[in-house]
Amino acid sequence: MTAPPLSLLELALAAALIAISAGLSLWLSLGLAAQLVVAATRAAAQLVLVGLFLRALFSSSSPVPTLAVIAVMFVAAALEVGARQERKLRGAWQYLGGGSVVAVATLGVAVLALSTALRPDPWYAPRHTILLVGFILGTTMNAASLALNAFFSSVARERAAIEARLALGAERYEAFHDLVRRAVRAGAIPILNQMAAAGVITLPGIMTGQVLAGVDPVAAAKMQLLLLFLLGGGGFLAALGAAYVAVGRVTDARVRLRLDRLRPP
């Protein structure tokens, strides 16, 4: 059993909720009407374009389009991670630091899933590979971004304490241990909350979609659990890797603190 296709009328009825919300915003002078309409319009345009693009891509029998799309996704993720920081590294490291960690964590987790649990045939099947990489990439990007933001903010705030530990002979990662721990925790909190709430407070989107499409609830729960484990592992690795890369960038070969490598906020 599969869910019946949605008609334009049915989508219009759902969109009426946005129109009602915008109308209430105008009536109550909340100032959100334009934002609601713009956000809904962007979502509709973007999703339709993505759907058309994926329909064409899924018919491809070559790995080249799949790898090209994944490469573009990684570049976009690196730009996004670099743009989110309040304190940023100077030069190309603003994007290379977090972007490389996100790419490695995402690819590692995706390859593990594709070679064990999912095993698409062929391995580059866009329907599996691109969707899985995109799903994991969102979490690893968010985890790395939060970890870097927390780390760089802490370094600037606790400069005196860090330099004191280094002056007393502490090793590089020993001097930054507390900052790394807090940064990794900041990056991992969203996925930890998501896993803790799954099934009790919320029904995750993938499981809900599969059940609505007619998949057995237990089978849908297993697939959702697999994806949550992948997200949890990928998010943690991205946060940890980003924090350790950041330690390497704010110190030099003589183990001196180099805040001059950070841009002012």
N, C-alpha and C positions, 0 to 999 in steps of 0.2 A: 504494500500500500504506500502510495506517495501523496504528498499534499497537492491539491489541485492548483493550477496556475492562477495567479492573481490577475484580476481584470483591472483596467484603468479606473473603473467606477469604484471598485473596492479600495484601491490606493487613494482615490480622491476622498473617500469617506474618512480614511485614516488621516489624511492631510488636513481634514476639517478641524481636527484637534489643534493643529498648529494655528490655523486661522482663528479659532476661538480663543486660544491663549494670547495671540497678538491683539485681538479685540479687547480682551480683559486688561491687557497691559496698557492700551490706550485709554481705556475708561478710568483706570486707577492711576494713571500718570506714572507708571513704573519705568518708562523709558526702555523697555525691552522689545517692543513690537518690531522695530526694524531689524534688530539682531536675530530675532526668531525667524523672520521671513527670509533674511539673507542666509542664515545657517541652514534652514530647510531647503532652500533653493540650491545652495552649493552641494549639500549632501545628495540631492536628487540628481543633479548634473554629473557629479563625480562618480556616483555609483552606476549610473547608466553607461557612462563612458568606460568605466572599468569592466562592466559586464560585457559590453561589445568587444573590448580589447581581449578579454579572456576567452570569449567564444572563438575569436579568430586564432588566438594563441593555442588553444586546446587542440586545434586541428593540425598543428605542426608535428612533423615526424623527425625533427632535427633537434639536437641539444643546444645548438647555437642560440636560438631565441630565448630559451629558458635561462641559459647562463648570462645572456646579455641583460635580461630583465633583472636577474638577481644582482648583477653588478651595479645597475642603476639604483636599485633599492639600497645597496650598501653605501653608495656615494651620498644618496639623500639622507640616510641615517647619520652618516658622519657629519654632514652639514648641520643637521638638526641638533645633534649632541653638542657640537661646538657653539651653536647659537644660543643654547639654553643657559649657559653658565653666567653667573653674576661676575665672577672673576675668571678671566680666560687666559690661557697660555698665549704667548706671543708667537707670531709666525704660523707656519703650517701645522705645528703641533696642536694648535687649537682644534683641528679637525682630525689629525692623524692619531693622536693619543686615544681618545674615546672611540673613534671610528674603527681602528684596528682591533681593539678589544671586542667591540660589538660584533665585528665580522667573524673573528675567531670563535667566540662563544656561540654565535648563531650557527655557523657552519658545523662546529663540532656536535652540537645537539641535534641538528637536522640530519647529518650523516648517520649518527647513531640510530635515529628513529627510522630513517629510510632503509637502513641495512638490516634492521631487526624486526620491529613491529609492523611497519607498513609495507616495505618491499614492493614498490610499484614496478611494473614492467612496461616499458623500459624505465631505468632509474631516473631519467630526466623528464618523465611524464609531467608536463606543466600542471595538470590538474592536481597532482600531489605535491610536487617539489616546490613550486612557486607559492602555493597557498600555505604550505607548512613553514617555509622560510619566512614569509611575511608575517605569519602568526607569531613565530618565535622572536622575530626581529623587533616587533613592537615592544615586547617585554624587556629584551636585553638593552635596547636603546634607552628606555625609560630608567632602568636600573643603573646603567652607566652614567647617565646624565645626573641623576639624583646623587649618586656617590661622588662624582667629581665636584658638583656644586657644594656639597657638604664639606668635602675635603679642602678645597681651595678657600672657602670661607673660614674654616677652622685654622688653616695655616696662617692667614693674614691676622686673625684675631689672637693667636697664641704664639706669635713670633718669638717673644722673649723666652718663653718656657722651652720651646724647641731648641733655640740656640744655646740655652743653658745646659740641656741634656747632651747636645753635641759637644759642647766645650768640656763636659765632664767625662767624655770618652765613650758615650753611647754609640752603638752602631746605627747606621742609617735607618733601618726598619725598626729597630728598637726605640729610637727617638720618636718615630711617628706611629708607634703601635696604637695608642689610644685614638689618634685621628683616623687611622685606617679602620679601626673597629667601628667607630661612629659612622664613617662614610659608608662602609659595607652595610651596616644596619639600615641607614637611610635609604640605600638603594634597594634593599631586599624587602622592606616593609610592605610595599604594595602587593607583591606576589604572595607574601606570607598571609596577609589579610584575605586575599582572594582564595587561597587554599583553605584557610580556616573557616571561611564563611560558606564554602561550596556545599550545597546539599541541605544545609540547615537554615541559613539566612537567605541565600540566593540559589537559584538554579542557573548554572553557567550557560552562556549563550549557545555554545556548540551542542550541549546536551539538549537544551530546549529546542533548538532547530531540528535536531535529528528526531526527537520524539514527535514534533509537529509534522515531520515528513513521513512518519509511520514506522520508524525504527524501534525495535524492542527497547524499552526503558533500561533494562540491565545492560544490553549491548551499548547503548548510548552512554550510560554511566561509565563503562569501561573505557570507551574512547575519550570521554572527558577527563577521566583520571589520568590516562596516558598523557594527554596534552598538558594537564596541570603539572605533572611531574617534569615534563620537558621544559615548561616555562619556569618552574621553580629552580631547576638546575641551571638553565641558561641565564636566568636573572641573577642568581648568586655568583656564577662565574664572571659575568660581565661586571658586576659591582666590585668584586674582589680584584679582578684584573685592572679595572680602571683606577682603583685606589693605588695599587702598586706601581702602575705606570706613572701616575701623578707624583708619587714619592721620588721616582727616578728623575722626573723633570724639574722638581723644585730643589734638587740638590745636585752638586757637581761631583767630579772625580775625587775631590779633596774633602768630600762630605761636609760641604758648607751649604747653608740655606741660601737659596737664590730666588728671593722674591722679585728680583728684577725681571725674571722670566714670566711674570704674571702681569697682565694689563690692569690698570686701575679700574675699579668698578664703574 
